[in-house]
Amino acid sequence: MASIDQEVLDFVIECAVTGRRAPTLDELQHKWWRKGANDALRRLFHANVLICEVYAHNWRVIEVNVGEHRGKRTQERPGRRSKPYMVVGNRMGVAVMP
């Protein structure tokens, strides 16, 4: 795993463990300016390390799918429970990227 991938993964895990909202792409790019945070996140989804559920109004919940924090999720969508309109990654071991 590339260094930037590990840094992004550690940051997402920190968000999940502390119950914070999933980081936005802008937040990741600001933190790792010109280091390819978007590509790192994409690689983590393809490797099935992270799973992202996308809800209305672009609310995202990211779940850690490996290691000691497996199953930890970032802050859930407030309000009524609804199903995500898109899931990136797969809990069954096959990564899917739209």
N, C-alpha and C positions, 0 to 999 in steps of 0.2 A: 504494500500500500504506500502510495506517495506521501510525502510529508504533509502537503496541503490537505490531502484526504483525511489523514489522522487528526489534523488540527480542526477541520470542519466537523468531523465525527465527534471529537471531544466536546466541542462547543454545543452541538445538538444534544448530546448526552447530558451535559450540564443543564440545558434548558429543560429536558425531560425530567431529570431527577429533582429539580427545584420547582417544577410545575409552571414554568414560564411559557408564554406563547411561543409557537414555532418561529424561528428567525426568518425574516423575509430575505429575499435574494439581495435586495439593496443593503440590508444590514450585513450580510455575509460579504458582499463585495466591498463595503466600506471597511470592514475589519481586515480583509485580505486583498487590498487593492492590487490589481494587476497580477494576482497569483492564480486566477482561475477557479474561484469559489464555485461558480456555476458548474463547471466541468467536474469538479470534485464531488459535488452533490449528485450529479448525474451518475458518476461512477459508483457511488455508494448505493444508489437505487438499483443500478444494474447488477451489482454484486449481491443484492438482497440483504444488505447490512441495515438499511433503513426502509421504512414503508411510509408513504405519505398519503393521507386521505384529504381530499379537497372538497370543501363544502361551499355553500352559497356565500357570496360576497368575498370569495377568495380566502376564506378561513382555512388554514391548514393545520392538521394534527399529524405530527411525525412520531412514529413508533420505532424504538430501537429493536432490532431483530437478532442481535447476537450478544454474546458476552454476559457478564454478571448483571447488566441492566436490561436484559432482554424483557420485552413487554412494557417497559416504561414509556410513557407517552407525554408529549408536550400538552399544554393546557387545552382542555376540551372546548368545543364550541359552546358559547353561552346560549342560554335560552332553550327552546325545545330541541329535543333530540331528533335529528333527521339523518338520513343516510347520505354519505358522500356521493357526489356525482362523478368522481373519478378517484381511483386508487392507483398509485404508482408504487410498484413492488408487489410482492406476493408472500403471504405467510407460509405457503406450501413449498417454497424453495425455488420457484421459477420467477425471475425478475421480469417485470413488464414495464415498458416505458412508452407512453403514447407518442 
